[in-house]
Amino acid sequence: MSNIYQIFAQHVQSQPDKTALVFEQQTLSYQALNVEVLKLCAHFSRLGLQPGQRVALFAPNGLEYPVVMLAAARLGLAIVPLPISLKGDALSVALKKTPVAAVIAWPSIGRTLLADAVIEPTNLISLSQPVADEPCWQDIMSEELTVQSMNAPEQKVDVNSPYILTMTSGSTGQPKPIVLSQQCKISRAFDATINYYGLSPDEVVLVATPLYHSLAQRGVLMPLMLGATSVILPKFTLSKWLAAIETHRVSFLFAVSAQLESLLSSNEEADLSSLRCVVSSSAVLSAESKQALLSKLPCRFHECYGASEVGVVSDFCVSERRDKNGAVGEAMPFVQVKILDQQRQTMSAGEIGEIACQTITGFSGYLKMPQQTQDAFDPQGYFLTGDLGYLDEDGFLYYVGRKKEVISSGGINIFPQDIEAVFRKHPKVVDCVAFGCADRQLGEYIKVVYEQQDDTDISRELRLLCLSELTDYQQPRSLERISALPRTPMGKVLRNDVKTRFSDV
């Protein structure tokens, strides 16, 4: 079975001069990209790296990411992508828990790793100026590619061995290292994206989220396996995102919900006529936002639901099924979904329980956590998502919230999303988090922390809004306005951080 590099190499042979990657003012053809991949492979070989060994990657969005991913795929290495914002003890602990044979890093990070003796200078590659005697990325890429390196025999690679070790988002609890194989990435590219959305080699795909995240990695690797073009942004800003779509005639993209929400709240305009399909991910959009986006996006508009461990679970074509606007779609063709009660028995249509799924795009397990891996599945092999939802009579899936986030007040289960949806109706509320605080009589009472657009006091208006739209047991006792909710680089609100920091004592 072909690995990711071999699939890419077919396009190097058939269309060497076609643009593979665009990053700011830099453009790489398939042939030029392959040359950089082979140069990095030659360097890794000189270091003596063997299949199965790990390479940590601390890099901002740029051309380095796809080069490293393709080189690792060719050599059978595993990549540990980590944010360059990682600091202090967390930085060294991350690599001590996941030992690596080499590190590619920004100088500030490399300096810390050398000081803590996490890596030897010879096994470090700096992405800018050196901090010791280690080689720089530019040095490796400026070397002449020898005939020997060009024709070096490929390693025998097991596509089911670890390829990328990524972390869960940590937005609701302690993050865990997820092991993804090349086969998993290939299935997510072809079964869950190319084949499902009907993509062709003519696509131009935009990536504007951090490349250490699984979805962004697919956004880069998928076009390279398809023979299409990938456009990478350093980071998301709405103006640059819109400009990139217009300039490069982008046809397909995954957009996290926060990006699309920013599009709705802005008056910026751009020519979006090149778009053929936009897929929203990361967090569920409100029914109102979905409807509003239909007038902004001149193309097929989808919303997908999934998890890092299993990839996309369901897809909803918003532009075609307006009658199901509250849903997150039907299960993908290769996914089975069921709803389970607390005893892990299958529930009937319309009943709320835990969403569980079985899929061909699943992960290989949590690294060095066999018990947690086993506990993540039911006896039938269905992954337990930790999300609550229900299936309607037509098989459409509806997301209700995280299992751990349910508020228990007076013996009644209350779903934070119901309260948050009401708060978001206020025009000045940017976003909010509802959660339970300990109470001797009720068990928990409801508190809502919210971010708003200005400094006017809207608390009374919010109270009145809640009284008009929520039942008595859903009424929040406590409201707190803060300047900005904590978010991941993907724009996802860190709910657990909010609850920890702002719970009433």
HELIX and SHEET records of a PDB file:
HELIX    1   1 ILE A    4  SER A   14  1                                  11    
HELIX    2   2 TYR A   30  ARG A   46  1                                  17    
HELIX    3   3 GLU A   64  LEU A   75  1                                  12    
HELIX    4   4 GLY A   88  LYS A   97  1                                  10    
HELIX    5   5 PRO A  107  ALA A  115  1                                   9    
HELIX    6   6 PRO A  121  ASN A  123  5                                   3    
HELIX    7   7 TRP A  137  SER A  142  1                                   6    
HELIX    8   8 VAL A  147  MET A  150  1                                   4    
HELIX    9   9 GLN A  182  ALA A  189  1                                   8    
HELIX   10  10 PHE A  190  ILE A  194  3                                   5    
HELIX   11  11 ASN A  195  TYR A  197  1                                   3    
HELIX   12  12 SER A  214  LEU A  226  1                                  13    
HELIX   13  13 LEU A  238  HIS A  248  1                                  11    
HELIX   14  14 SER A  257  LEU A  264  1                                   8    
HELIX   15  15 ALA A  287  LEU A  294  1                                   8    
HELIX   16  16 ARG A  322  LYS A  324  5                                   3    
HELIX   17  17 PRO A  370  ASP A  375  1                                   6    
HELIX   18  18 LYS A  403  GLU A  405  5                                   3    
HELIX   19  19 PRO A  416  PHE A  423  1                                   8    
HELIX   20  20 SER A  459  GLU A  469  1                                  11    
HELIX   21  21 ASP A  472  GLN A  474  5                                   3    
HELIX   22  22 ARG A  495  PHE A  502  1                                   8    
SHEET    1   A 9 GLN A  26  SER A  29  0                                        
SHEET    2   A 9 THR A  19  PHE A  23 -1                                        
SHEET    3   A 9 THR A 229  ILE A 232  1                                        
SHEET    4   A 9 VAL A 204  VAL A 207  1                                        
SHEET    5   A 9 PHE A 252  VAL A 256  1                                        
SHEET    6   A 9 CYS A 277  SER A 281  1                                        
SHEET    7   A 9 ARG A 300  ALA A 307  1                                        
SHEET    8   A 9 GLY A 311  CYS A 317 -1                                        
SHEET    9   A 9 GLU A 330  ALA A 331 -1                                        
SHEET    1   B 4 ALA A  78  LEU A  82  0                                        
SHEET    2   B 4 ARG A  54  PHE A  58  1                                        
SHEET    3   B 4 ALA A 102  ALA A 105  1                                        
SHEET    4   B 4 LEU A 124  SER A 126  1                                        
SHEET    1   C 3 PRO A 162  MET A 167  0                                        
SHEET    2   C 3 PRO A 177  SER A 181 -1                                        
SHEET    3   C 3 GLY A 365  TYR A 366 -1                                        
SHEET    1   D 4 VAL A 335  LEU A 340  0                                        
SHEET    2   D 4 GLY A 353  THR A 359 -1                                        
SHEET    3   D 4 PHE A 383  LEU A 391 -1                                        
SHEET    4   D 4 LEU A 397  ARG A 402 -1                                        
SHEET    1   E 2 ILE A 407  SER A 409  0                                        
SHEET    2   E 2 ILE A 412  ILE A 414 -1                                        
SHEET    1   F 3 VAL A 429  ASP A 439  0                                        
SHEET    2   F 3 GLY A 443  GLN A 452 -1                                        
SHEET    3   F 3 SER A 478  ILE A 482  1                                        
END                                                                             
